[in-house]
């Protein structure tokens, strides 16, 4: 596996030898003073260029960065649709374990690139950038919820929870798991992010997809969250659903109290009663 120094040398020498590349900025975890260091950290790099089109039309040029295991061009894909803001990205996974996420931006979008607080200038051929403040997580911190955002999260959580119950009663495990792990979990993770925010003054980054939640949740809540990740057993999926509702209620009430919001206790009570009722229904029930 090539070292960090070797990778940075390659990234910079590529830029220095190409007149169309006028500046190089690194962002992401490698410049984040709070991110743990390990061998799987990506090299998140921005090349500011005079013209993006030549790089987009010639994907073969990225082979200079090493032997590729696989690569992706998000702006050339249909799902999800590209952002269409003029930049182009090559995501490169190399056979030696290194990865570069290389974004090419036109010089006119320099301000957009620098809006990321985790930015370090590696090369500035024209002195366009000047000095930047030390990288920090300020643009990556969760924001306090508004009353509307909180209400919407609660409403969606309790609205989609019956999907799981219906799927379990029908013995449609894939449907039930999808509803649990996508629709219900999305709102739970959002509420947990806000909960961590009120505990920390919204001063810490909980990480993408909750990867740092364990650092900031009480052990009991962390164990409850882990208990929602079960296998495809019908019984354990029921248990996961009720653990999710208990955990959501517990943290949402504290977020509501801290922010002065109203928690929808009536929705909670009615939906919770419905979930318990569906669980008790015999599989051949014809009446509710």
Order of alpha helices (4+ residues) and beta strands (2+ residues): alpha-beta-beta-alpha-beta-beta-beta-alpha-beta-alpha-alpha-alpha-alpha-alpha-alpha-alpha
